Amino acid sequence: MKANITLKMDRELLREARILAAAEGTSISAMLSLRLEELVRGRKAYDSARQRALARLNRGFDLHWSAPASRDELHER
């Protein structure tokens, strides 16, 4: 379902947007809708990637680390 919005912009910008839309064979509404959709999709993808990265950091990484031998054990010969 689509909804209408009201948008205010500079007259010169509107004129140039109409020219651009006509050159691309589309409408200003379609151009704006597509761009807003791209922005929202990009933000969602970023947020999702950020959540996954933070979850990995919270989980930690297994580096197969073990405590080093004591000084005395290292110097026994």
Biopython code that builds the backbone (N, CA, C, O; Angstrom):
import numpy as np
from Bio.PDB.StructureBuilder import StructureBuilder

atoms = [
    (1, "MET", "N", (0.842, -1.171, 0.000)),
    (1, "MET", "CA", (0.000, 0.000, 0.000)),
    (1, "MET", "C", (0.893, 1.241, 0.000)),
    (1, "MET", "O", (1.856, 1.328, 0.762)),
    (2, "LYS", "N", (0.569, 2.168, -0.838)),
    (2, "LYS", "CA", (1.370, 3.385, -0.943)),
    (2, "LYS", "C", (0.632, 4.550, -0.298)),
    (2, "LYS", "O", (-0.597, 4.576, -0.237)),
    (3, "ALA", "N", (1.417, 5.514, 0.182)),
    (3, "ALA", "CA", (0.845, 6.708, 0.808)),
    (3, "ALA", "C", (1.440, 7.939, 0.133)),
    (3, "ALA", "O", (2.561, 7.896, -0.374)),
    (4, "ASN", "N", (0.704, 9.006, 0.129)),
    (4, "ASN", "CA", (1.174, 10.270, -0.439)),
    (4, "ASN", "C", (1.870, 11.092, 0.638)),
    (4, "ASN", "O", (1.515, 11.030, 1.815)),
    (5, "ILE", "N", (2.865, 11.860, 0.212)),
    (5, "ILE", "CA", (3.544, 12.789, 1.113)),
    (5, "ILE", "C", (3.622, 14.144, 0.435)),
    (5, "ILE", "O", (3.462, 14.253, -0.781)),
    (6, "THR", "N", (3.867, 15.165, 1.224)),
    (6, "THR", "CA", (4.099, 16.505, 0.693)),
    (6, "THR", "C", (5.565, 16.827, 0.909)),
    (6, "THR", "O", (6.117, 16.575, 1.979)),
    (7, "LEU", "N", (6.177, 17.375, -0.097)),
    (7, "LEU", "CA", (7.608, 17.662, -0.048)),
    (7, "LEU", "C", (7.833, 19.096, -0.484)),
    (7, "LEU", "O", (7.287, 19.532, -1.497)),
    (8, "LYS", "N", (8.622, 19.824, 0.261)),
    (8, "LYS", "CA", (8.975, 21.192, -0.118)),
    (8, "LYS", "C", (10.426, 21.210, -0.568)),
    (8, "LYS", "O", (11.304, 20.644, 0.085)),
    (9, "MET", "N", (10.663, 21.877, -1.706)),
    (9, "MET", "CA", (12.030, 22.012, -2.194)),
    (9, "MET", "C", (12.156, 23.286, -3.006)),
    (9, "MET", "O", (11.162, 23.884, -3.417)),
    (10, "ASP", "N", (13.372, 23.681, -3.224)),
    (10, "ASP", "CA", (13.684, 24.860, -4.012)),
    (10, "ASP", "C", (13.142, 24.696, -5.435)),
    (10, "ASP", "O", (13.228, 23.610, -6.008)),
    (11, "ARG", "N", (12.589, 25.759, -6.003)),
    (11, "ARG", "CA", (12.002, 25.705, -7.351)),
    (11, "ARG", "C", (13.015, 25.270, -8.408)),
    (11, "ARG", "O", (12.695, 24.482, -9.299)),
    (12, "GLU", "N", (14.229, 25.783, -8.304)),
    (12, "GLU", "CA", (15.259, 25.427, -9.289)),
    (12, "GLU", "C", (15.617, 23.942, -9.183)),
    (12, "GLU", "O", (15.817, 23.271, -10.196)),
    (13, "LEU", "N", (15.694, 23.446, -7.970)),
    (13, "LEU", "CA", (15.961, 22.012, -7.774)),
    (13, "LEU", "C", (14.829, 21.178, -8.363)),
    (13, "LEU", "O", (15.074, 20.158, -9.008)),
    (14, "LEU", "N", (13.602, 21.608, -8.144)),
    (14, "LEU", "CA", (12.447, 20.895, -8.694)),
    (14, "LEU", "C", (12.498, 20.882, -10.220)),
    (14, "LEU", "O", (12.222, 19.859, -10.845)),
    (15, "ARG", "N", (12.849, 22.013, -10.812)),
    (15, "ARG", "CA", (12.946, 22.086, -12.278)),
    (15, "ARG", "C", (13.988, 21.117, -12.802)),
    (15, "ARG", "O", (13.744, 20.394, -13.768)),
    (16, "GLU", "N", (15.154, 21.103, -12.163)),
    (16, "GLU", "CA", (16.224, 20.204, -12.602)),
    (16, "GLU", "C", (15.859, 18.744, -12.358)),
    (16, "GLU", "O", (16.227, 17.870, -13.143)),
    (17, "ALA", "N", (15.139, 18.480, -11.276)),
    (17, "ALA", "CA", (14.698, 17.112, -10.993)),
    (17, "ALA", "C", (13.713, 16.641, -12.055)),
    (17, "ALA", "O", (13.758, 15.482, -12.466)),
    (18, "ARG", "N", (12.826, 17.523, -12.504)),
    (18, "ARG", "CA", (11.877, 17.164, -13.568)),
    (18, "ARG", "C", (12.617, 16.837, -14.861)),
    (18, "ARG", "O", (12.270, 15.885, -15.559)),
    (19, "ILE", "N", (13.630, 17.626, -15.171)),
    (19, "ILE", "CA", (14.435, 17.385, -16.381)),
    (19, "ILE", "C", (15.141, 16.039, -16.270)),
    (19, "ILE", "O", (15.140, 15.250, -17.214)),
    (20, "LEU", "N", (15.740, 15.784, -15.122)),
    (20, "LEU", "CA", (16.444, 14.516, -14.895)),
    (20, "LEU", "C", (15.485, 13.330, -15.000)),
    (20, "LEU", "O", (15.798, 12.327, -15.641)),
    (21, "ALA", "N", (14.325, 13.449, -14.371)),
    (21, "ALA", "CA", (13.337, 12.368, -14.416)),
    (21, "ALA", "C", (12.889, 12.114, -15.848)),
    (21, "ALA", "O", (12.774, 10.962, -16.267)),
    (22, "ALA", "N", (12.636, 13.176, -16.599)),
    (22, "ALA", "CA", (12.208, 13.021, -17.992)),
    (22, "ALA", "C", (13.300, 12.339, -18.821)),
    (22, "ALA", "O", (13.010, 11.482, -19.656)),
    (23, "ALA", "N", (14.546, 12.724, -18.584)),
    (23, "ALA", "CA", (15.663, 12.129, -19.324)),
    (23, "ALA", "C", (15.802, 10.639, -19.022)),
    (23, "ALA", "O", (16.226, 9.864, -19.879)),
    (24, "GLU", "N", (15.443, 10.243, -17.797)),
    (24, "GLU", "CA", (15.539, 8.834, -17.402)),
    (24, "GLU", "C", (14.239, 8.073, -17.660)),
    (24, "GLU", "O", (14.155, 6.872, -17.405)),
    (25, "GLY", "N", (13.226, 8.782, -18.166)),
    (25, "GLY", "CA", (11.959, 8.145, -18.479)),
    (25, "GLY", "C", (11.185, 7.703, -17.248)),
    (25, "GLY", "O", (10.506, 6.676, -17.277)),
    (26, "THR", "N", (11.278, 8.456, -16.184)),
    (26, "THR", "CA", (10.597, 8.121, -14.941)),
    (26, "THR", "C", (9.996, 9.378, -14.331)),
    (26, "THR", "O", (10.021, 10.446, -14.944)),
    (27, "SER", "N", (9.470, 9.255, -13.155)),
    (27, "SER", "CA", (8.897, 10.416, -12.466)),
    (27, "SER", "C", (9.775, 10.790, -11.273)),
    (27, "SER", "O", (10.601, 10.000, -10.816)),
    (28, "ILE", "N", (9.580, 11.997, -10.788)),
    (28, "ILE", "CA", (10.299, 12.432, -9.589)),
    (28, "ILE", "C", (9.917, 11.530, -8.425)),
    (28, "ILE", "O", (10.768, 11.150, -7.621)),
    (29, "SER", "N", (8.652, 11.194, -8.340)),
    (29, "SER", "CA", (8.169, 10.321, -7.266)),
    (29, "SER", "C", (8.879, 8.969, -7.304)),
    (29, "SER", "O", (9.318, 8.471, -6.267)),
    (30, "ALA", "N", (8.993, 8.380, -8.480)),
    (30, "ALA", "CA", (9.662, 7.077, -8.606)),
    (30, "ALA", "C", (11.144, 7.189, -8.269)),
    (30, "ALA", "O", (11.704, 6.312, -7.611)),
    (31, "MET", "N", (11.784, 8.280, -8.726)),
    (31, "MET", "CA", (13.209, 8.475, -8.410)),
    (31, "MET", "C", (13.423, 8.592, -6.904)),
    (31, "MET", "O", (14.319, 7.956, -6.349)),
    (32, "LEU", "N", (12.600, 9.406, -6.245)),
    (32, "LEU", "CA", (12.738, 9.595, -4.801)),
    (32, "LEU", "C", (12.434, 8.300, -4.045)),
    (32, "LEU", "O", (13.128, 7.954, -3.089)),
    (33, "SER", "N", (11.411, 7.601, -4.473)),
    (33, "SER", "CA", (11.034, 6.352, -3.826)),
    (33, "SER", "C", (12.168, 5.330, -3.915)),
    (33, "SER", "O", (12.497, 4.672, -2.928)),
    (34, "LEU", "N", (12.761, 5.203, -5.097)),
    (34, "LEU", "CA", (13.870, 4.263, -5.290)),
    (34, "LEU", "C", (15.060, 4.642, -4.419)),
    (34, "LEU", "O", (15.665, 3.776, -3.787)),
    (35, "ARG", "N", (15.397, 5.920, -4.379)),
    (35, "ARG", "CA", (16.551, 6.371, -3.586)),
    (35, "ARG", "C", (16.316, 6.157, -2.095)),
    (35, "ARG", "O", (17.219, 5.727, -1.377)),
    (36, "LEU", "N", (15.105, 6.456, -1.627)),
    (36, "LEU", "CA", (14.795, 6.244, -0.210)),
    (36, "LEU", "C", (14.834, 4.752, 0.134)),
    (36, "LEU", "O", (15.296, 4.362, 1.207)),
    (37, "GLU", "N", (14.348, 3.937, -0.784)),
    (37, "GLU", "CA", (14.404, 2.493, -0.566)),
    (37, "GLU", "C", (15.851, 2.016, -0.454)),
    (37, "GLU", "O", (16.166, 1.192, 0.405)),
    (38, "GLU", "N", (16.732, 2.526, -1.313)),
    (38, "GLU", "CA", (18.157, 2.171, -1.256)),
    (38, "GLU", "C", (18.767, 2.596, 0.080)),
    (38, "GLU", "O", (19.535, 1.845, 0.681)),
    (39, "LEU", "N", (18.426, 3.789, 0.539)),
    (39, "LEU", "CA", (18.951, 4.282, 1.817)),
    (39, "LEU", "C", (18.498, 3.408, 2.981)),
    (39, "LEU", "O", (19.297, 3.062, 3.852)),
    (40, "VAL", "N", (17.219, 3.055, 2.994)),
    (40, "VAL", "CA", (16.680, 2.237, 4.079)),
    (40, "VAL", "C", (17.306, 0.840, 4.041)),
    (40, "VAL", "O", (17.697, 0.312, 5.082)),
    (41, "ARG", "N", (17.404, 0.236, 2.851)),
    (41, "ARG", "CA", (18.012, -1.085, 2.722)),
    (41, "ARG", "C", (19.477, -1.057, 3.174)),
    (41, "ARG", "O", (19.941, -1.969, 3.858)),
    (42, "GLY", "N", (20.194, -0.001, 2.785)),
    (42, "GLY", "CA", (21.596, 0.128, 3.197)),
    (42, "GLY", "C", (21.737, 0.251, 4.703)),
    (42, "GLY", "O", (22.639, -0.344, 5.292)),
    (43, "ARG", "N", (20.859, 1.013, 5.332)),
    (43, "ARG", "CA", (20.906, 1.186, 6.782)),
    (43, "ARG", "C", (20.605, -0.128, 7.491)),
    (43, "ARG", "O", (21.251, -0.470, 8.482)),
    (44, "LYS", "N", (19.620, -0.861, 6.977)),
    (44, "LYS", "CA", (19.278, -2.153, 7.585)),
    (44, "LYS", "C", (20.433, -3.139, 7.455)),
    (44, "LYS", "O", (20.734, -3.871, 8.397)),
    (45, "ALA", "N", (21.078, -3.161, 6.297)),
    (45, "ALA", "CA", (22.220, -4.052, 6.084)),
    (45, "ALA", "C", (23.366, -3.681, 7.019)),
    (45, "ALA", "O", (24.012, -4.561, 7.587)),
    (46, "TYR", "N", (23.621, -2.382, 7.182)),
    (46, "TYR", "CA", (24.675, -1.923, 8.093)),
    (46, "TYR", "C", (24.359, -2.337, 9.523)),
    (46, "TYR", "O", (25.222, -2.865, 10.224)),
    (47, "ASP", "N", (23.121, -2.098, 9.959)),
    (47, "ASP", "CA", (22.739, -2.449, 11.328)),
    (47, "ASP", "C", (22.863, -3.948, 11.572)),
    (47, "ASP", "O", (23.309, -4.371, 12.639)),
    (48, "SER", "N", (22.472, -4.748, 10.593)),
    (48, "SER", "CA", (22.560, -6.196, 10.714)),
    (48, "SER", "C", (24.031, -6.642, 10.811)),
    (48, "SER", "O", (24.373, -7.471, 11.654)),
    (49, "ALA", "N", (24.880, -6.099, 9.961)),
    (49, "ALA", "CA", (26.310, -6.443, 9.988)),
    (49, "ALA", "C", (26.944, -6.008, 11.305)),
    (49, "ALA", "O", (27.788, -6.714, 11.857)),
    (50, "ARG", "N", (26.542, -4.860, 11.799)),
    (50, "ARG", "CA", (27.078, -4.353, 13.072)),
    (50, "ARG", "C", (26.685, -5.279, 14.220)),
    (50, "ARG", "O", (27.506, -5.589, 15.083)),
    (51, "GLN", "N", (25.429, -5.716, 14.225)),
    (51, "GLN", "CA", (24.958, -6.624, 15.282)),
    (51, "GLN", "C", (25.737, -7.933, 15.241)),
    (51, "GLN", "O", (26.134, -8.452, 16.284)),
    (52, "ARG", "N", (25.960, -8.477, 14.024)),
    (52, "ARG", "CA", (26.725, -9.735, 13.905)),
    (52, "ARG", "C", (28.156, -9.547, 14.396)),
    (52, "ARG", "O", (28.694, -10.415, 15.084)),
    (53, "ALA", "N", (28.775, -8.421, 14.047)),
    (53, "ALA", "CA", (30.156, -8.167, 14.465)),
    (53, "ALA", "C", (30.248, -8.026, 15.985)),
    (53, "ALA", "O", (31.170, -8.557, 16.605)),
    (54, "LEU", "N", (29.298, -7.315, 16.581)),
    (54, "LEU", "CA", (29.308, -7.154, 18.037)),
    (54, "LEU", "C", (29.071, -8.485, 18.741)),
    (54, "LEU", "O", (29.658, -8.748, 19.791)),
    (55, "ALA", "N", (28.215, -9.321, 18.167)),
    (55, "ALA", "CA", (27.976, -10.648, 18.753)),
    (55, "ALA", "C", (29.254, -11.482, 18.709)),
    (55, "ALA", "O", (29.571, -12.183, 19.670)),
    (56, "ARG", "N", (29.995, -11.408, 17.586)),
    (56, "ARG", "CA", (31.266, -12.146, 17.501)),
    (56, "ARG", "C", (32.271, -11.629, 18.520)),
    (56, "ARG", "O", (32.996, -12.414, 19.131)),
    (57, "LEU", "N", (32.320, -10.310, 18.707)),
    (57, "LEU", "CA", (33.252, -9.748, 19.693)),
    (57, "LEU", "C", (32.872, -10.166, 21.105)),
    (57, "LEU", "O", (33.746, -10.472, 21.916)),
    (58, "ASN", "N", (31.582, -10.183, 21.406)),
    (58, "ASN", "CA", (31.137, -10.604, 22.737)),
    (58, "ASN", "C", (31.421, -12.079, 22.983)),
    (58, "ASN", "O", (31.744, -12.473, 24.103)),
    (59, "ARG", "N", (31.301, -12.893, 21.940)),
    (59, "ARG", "CA", (31.578, -14.318, 22.052)),
    (59, "ARG", "C", (33.078, -14.563, 22.222)),
    (59, "ARG", "O", (33.487, -15.498, 22.910)),
    (60, "GLY", "N", (33.876, -13.732, 21.604)),
    (60, "GLY", "CA", (35.328, -13.868, 21.686)),
    (60, "GLY", "C", (35.859, -14.820, 20.633)),
    (60, "GLY", "O", (35.093, -15.481, 19.932)),
    (61, "PHE", "N", (37.158, -14.883, 20.530)),
    (61, "PHE", "CA", (37.813, -15.743, 19.559)),
    (61, "PHE", "C", (38.690, -16.745, 20.297)),
    (61, "PHE", "O", (39.349, -16.401, 21.278)),
    (62, "ASP", "N", (38.695, -17.971, 19.825)),
    (62, "ASP", "CA", (39.537, -19.001, 20.428)),
    (62, "ASP", "C", (40.912, -18.930, 19.773)),
    (62, "ASP", "O", (41.079, -19.317, 18.616)),
    (63, "LEU", "N", (41.882, -18.439, 20.514)),
    (63, "LEU", "CA", (43.239, -18.293, 19.984)),
    (63, "LEU", "C", (44.136, -19.452, 20.401)),
    (63, "LEU", "O", (45.340, -19.433, 20.144)),
    (64, "HIS", "N", (43.546, -20.468, 21.048)),
    (64, "HIS", "CA", (44.292, -21.638, 21.522)),
    (64, "HIS", "C", (45.462, -21.219, 22.404)),
    (64, "HIS", "O", (46.559, -21.769, 22.304)),
    (65, "TRP", "N", (45.220, -20.257, 23.252)),
    (65, "TRP", "CA", (46.248, -19.722, 24.135)),
    (65, "TRP", "C", (46.309, -20.544, 25.402)),
    (65, "TRP", "O", (45.280, -20.953, 25.939)),
    (66, "SER", "N", (47.501, -20.780, 25.872)),
    (66, "SER", "CA", (47.669, -21.405, 27.185)),
    (66, "SER", "C", (48.718, -20.594, 27.948)),
    (66, "SER", "O", (49.609, -19.977, 27.363)),
    (67, "ALA", "N", (48.583, -20.619, 29.234)),
    (67, "ALA", "CA", (49.491, -19.840, 30.071)),
    (67, "ALA", "C", (50.924, -20.340, 29.878)),
    (67, "ALA", "O", (51.152, -21.546, 29.778)),
    (68, "PRO", "N", (51.875, -19.429, 29.825)),
    (68, "PRO", "CA", (53.271, -19.850, 29.670)),
    (68, "PRO", "C", (53.757, -20.561, 30.935)),
    (68, "PRO", "O", (53.188, -20.407, 32.016)),
    (69, "ALA", "N", (54.804, -21.325, 30.769)),
    (69, "ALA", "CA", (55.400, -22.019, 31.908)),
    (69, "ALA", "C", (55.961, -20.982, 32.891)),
    (69, "ALA", "O", (56.253, -19.844, 32.521)),
    (70, "SER", "N", (56.098, -21.395, 34.112)),
    (70, "SER", "CA", (56.659, -20.477, 35.113)),
    (70, "SER", "C", (58.121, -20.214, 34.803)),
    (70, "SER", "O", (58.746, -20.931, 34.022)),
    (71, "ARG", "N", (58.648, -19.189, 35.421)),
    (71, "ARG", "CA", (60.038, -18.831, 35.205)),
    (71, "ARG", "C", (60.959, -19.977, 35.616)),
    (71, "ARG", "O", (61.938, -20.279, 34.933)),
    (72, "ASP", "N", (60.633, -20.607, 36.737)),
    (72, "ASP", "CA", (61.462, -21.710, 37.220)),
    (72, "ASP", "C", (61.454, -22.879, 36.228)),
    (72, "ASP", "O", (62.495, -23.486, 35.981)),
    (73, "GLU", "N", (60.292, -23.193, 35.664)),
    (73, "GLU", "CA", (60.209, -24.285, 34.707)),
    (73, "GLU", "C", (60.990, -23.956, 33.437)),
    (73, "GLU", "O", (61.595, -24.842, 32.833)),
    (74, "LEU", "N", (60.980, -22.713, 33.038)),
    (74, "LEU", "CA", (61.698, -22.326, 31.841)),
    (74, "LEU", "C", (63.215, -22.443, 32.014)),
    (74, "LEU", "O", (63.937, -22.736, 31.061)),
    (75, "HIS", "N", (63.686, -22.211, 33.241)),
    (75, "HIS", "CA", (65.137, -22.207, 33.470)),
    (75, "HIS", "C", (65.666, -23.538, 34.006)),
    (75, "HIS", "O", (66.861, -23.658, 34.277)),
    (76, "GLU", "N", (64.790, -24.545, 34.162)),
    (76, "GLU", "CA", (65.294, -25.880, 34.550)),
    (76, "GLU", "C", (65.993, -26.482, 33.364)),
    (76, "GLU", "O", (65.498, -26.428, 32.239)),
    (77, "ARG", "N", (67.155, -27.061, 33.623)),
    (77, "ARG", "CA", (67.907, -27.678, 32.536)),
    (77, "ARG", "C", (68.440, -28.981, 32.941)),
    (77, "ARG", "O", (69.105, -29.650, 32.148)),
]
sb = StructureBuilder()
sb.init_structure("model")
sb.init_model(0)
sb.init_chain("A")
sb.init_seg("    ")
for serial, (resi, resn, name, xyz) in enumerate(atoms, 1):
    if name == "N":
        sb.init_residue(resn, " ", resi, " ")
    sb.init_atom(name, np.array(xyz, "f"), 0.0, 1.0, " ", f" {name:<3s}", serial, name[0])
structure = sb.get_structure()
